[in-house]
Amino acid sequence: MRDALDHHLNERGLSAEDFSELMIRLLDRGVLCRDESNREAELYDRYLQAAEVVEDYLSVLRIRVLHEPRFNLVRVFPPGAEVPGLVDADDSFGSGLRERLNQQEVALILVLRAEYDKALREGQVDEFGQVMLSLEALNLSSRNLLGRSLPEQQSERRNLLRRLRQLRLIRSPSDAELDSGEAWLTIRPGIISLVTDSALAQLASPEIENPEDQPSAEESN
């Protein structure tokens, strides 16, 4: 198996070390976005060289890969995860590979997806598939949809937004600007691949009366 892997990598001009770096980063972070940094651009391009090898390798573990070329984005999903754009796999296990998001993270991601869809309908998406949203508007949307505001403590709010940056879901300014309350966020198109339409439909359902009723979000970071 190792010989076959080396053969396929050599055909693509990659070494075993190149492949190892790519897989470690992809499994550790769960996402690669080309415009995030020079390092991620390098790894994303490496993925393009060996996409078939990567997908075959991960398929043995029943880990699925979602590649969105228009956004230069790659995500990996654990067994059993519902993935927009991919046929559902018949897996009911694999929770051990998932790092579950906490309740605040789930709630905010759902609100961001709702705001992204609203911007799509209104034609407010830029050429890179991104949407601008003020922190004030996000807070208002959270109150309207979930009946809760963003965390009042600045440190808690910063940590929450930092987590979403790590998931490549948003771009946000410096902590100092965030503390001013007048900051703007950029919602990145990768939000679509992390929140299913069914979860979004539940968010809009009048039957949901409190945040505990929200569908859980999972990611393989």
C-alpha positions in Angstrom: 0.0 0.0 0.0 2.8 2.4 0.9 4.6 1.6 -2.4 1.4 2.3 -4.4 0.9 5.6 -2.5 4.5 6.6 -3.2 4.0 5.7 -6.9 0.9 7.9 -7.2 2.6 10.8 -5.4 5.7 10.6 -7.6 3.5 10.7 -10.7 2.2 14.0 -9.3 5.6 15.4 -8.4 5.0 15.1 -4.6 7.0 13.4 -1.9 5.6 11.4 1.0 6.6 14.4 3.3 4.6 16.8 1.1 1.6 14.5 1.4 2.0 14.0 5.1 2.1 17.8 5.7 -1.1 18.2 3.6 -3.0 15.5 5.4 -1.9 16.6 8.9 -3.1 20.1 8.2 -6.3 19.0 6.6 -7.2 16.6 9.4 -6.1 19.0 12.1 -8.0 22.1 10.9 -10.7 20.4 8.8 -10.5 23.1 6.2 -8.1 24.7 3.7 -8.9 28.1 2.1 -6.5 29.4 -0.5 -6.9 33.1 0.3 -6.3 32.6 4.0 -2.5 32.7 4.0 0.5 31.9 1.9 0.9 28.6 3.7 -2.7 27.6 3.1 -2.4 28.7 -0.6 0.6 26.3 -0.9 -1.3 23.4 0.8 -4.4 24.1 -1.3 -2.4 23.9 -4.5 -0.8 20.8 -3.2 -4.3 19.3 -2.7 -5.2 20.1 -6.3 -2.1 18.1 -7.4 -3.2 15.1 -5.4 -6.9 15.5 -4.9 -7.7 11.9 -6.1 -5.0 10.4 -3.8 -6.3 12.5 -0.8 -9.9 11.4 -1.4 -9.0 7.8 -1.8 -6.8 7.8 1.3 -9.6 9.4 3.4 -12.3 7.2 2.0 -10.8 4.3 3.8 -11.5 6.1 7.0 -15.0 7.1 5.7 -14.0 10.7 5.9 -15.5 12.8 3.1 -14.0 15.7 1.2 -16.0 18.6 0.0 -14.1 20.7 -2.6 -15.6 24.0 -3.7 -13.3 25.3 -6.5 -15.2 28.6 -6.9 -14.2 29.5 -3.4 -10.8 27.8 -3.4 -12.0 25.9 -0.3 -11.6 22.3 0.9 -13.4 20.8 3.9 -13.3 17.3 5.4 -16.3 15.8 7.2 -16.3 12.8 9.6 -18.4 9.6 9.0 -22.1 10.2 9.4 -21.9 14.0 9.0 -24.6 15.6 6.8 -22.7 17.4 4.0 -24.4 19.9 1.7 -23.5 19.1 -1.9 -22.6 15.4 -1.2 -24.8 12.3 -1.2 -25.5 11.2 2.3 -23.4 8.2 3.5 -25.0 5.4 5.4 -22.9 5.9 8.5 -24.2 6.1 12.0 -20.9 6.2 13.8 -17.7 8.3 13.9 -18.6 10.8 16.6 -15.2 10.2 18.1 -13.7 12.1 15.2 -15.9 15.1 15.7 -15.2 18.1 17.7 -18.6 19.4 18.7 -19.2 23.1 18.7 -20.5 24.6 21.9 -24.0 26.1 22.0 -22.9 29.7 21.4 -20.9 28.7 18.4 -23.8 26.7 16.9 -26.2 29.6 17.5 -23.9 32.2 15.9 -23.1 30.0 12.9 -26.8 29.5 12.2 -27.4 33.2 12.4 -24.5 33.9 10.1 -25.9 31.4 7.5 -29.3 33.0 7.7 -27.7 36.4 7.1 -25.7 35.0 4.2 -28.8 33.6 2.6 -30.6 36.9 3.0 -27.7 38.8 1.3 -27.8 36.2 -1.5 -31.4 36.9 -2.1 -30.8 40.7 -2.0 -27.8 40.5 -4.3 -25.4 41.8 -1.6 -22.6 39.3 -2.3 -19.3 40.5 -3.6 -17.3 39.0 -6.5 -15.6 36.6 -4.0 -18.9 35.3 -2.6 -18.4 37.2 0.6 -21.0 39.3 2.6 -20.3 42.3 4.8 -22.2 42.5 8.1 -21.9 44.9 10.9 -21.4 43.6 14.4 -24.5 45.6 15.5 -26.6 43.9 12.7 -25.3 40.5 13.7 -26.3 41.2 17.3 -29.8 42.3 16.2 -30.2 39.3 14.0 -29.2 37.0 16.9 -31.9 38.6 19.1 -34.5 38.3 16.4 -33.8 34.7 15.4 -32.8 33.2 18.7 -33.9 35.6 21.4 -30.3 36.1 22.6 -27.6 38.7 22.1 -24.0 38.2 21.5 -21.9 37.7 24.7 -21.6 41.0 26.7 -18.2 40.2 28.0 -15.6 41.4 25.5 -13.2 38.5 26.1 -16.0 36.0 25.5 -17.1 37.7 22.3 -13.6 37.8 21.0 -13.1 34.1 21.7 -16.3 33.3 19.9 -15.4 35.3 16.8 -11.9 33.9 16.9 -13.3 30.4 16.8 -15.3 31.2 13.7 -12.2 32.7 12.0 -10.4 29.4 12.6 -13.3 27.6 10.8 -12.8 30.0 7.9 -16.4 31.2 8.3 -15.7 34.9 8.9 -13.0 37.6 8.7 -13.0 40.1 11.5 -11.0 43.2 12.4 -8.6 43.5 15.3 -9.8 43.0 18.9 -9.6 46.7 19.6 -12.1 47.4 16.7 -14.4 44.6 17.9 -14.5 46.1 21.4 -15.7 49.4 19.9 -19.0 47.7 18.8 -18.8 49.4 15.4 -16.8 46.7 13.6 -17.8 45.0 10.4 -17.4 41.3 9.7 -17.0 39.5 6.4 -19.0 36.3 6.1 -17.1 33.9 3.9 -18.9 31.5 1.5 -17.6 28.5 3.3 -20.6 29.0 5.7 -22.7 27.2 3.1 -20.8 23.9 3.4 -21.0 23.9 7.2 -24.7 24.5 7.7 -27.3 22.4 5.9 -30.5 23.7 4.5 -32.5 21.5 6.9 -30.7 23.2 9.9 -31.5 26.6 8.4 -35.1 25.6 7.9 -35.3 24.6 11.6 -33.9 28.0 12.6 -36.7 29.7 10.7 -39.4 27.4 12.2 -41.8 29.0 14.6 -41.7 25.8 16.6 -38.2 26.7 17.9 -38.7 28.7 21.0 -35.3 28.6 22.7 -31.7 28.0 21.8 -31.7 24.5 23.3 -34.0 23.5 20.5 -31.4 24.4 17.8 -30.0 21.6 15.7 -26.4 20.8 16.5 -23.6 21.7 14.2 -20.6 19.5 13.8 -17.3 19.9 12.2 -14.2 17.8 11.8 -11.6 20.4 12.7 
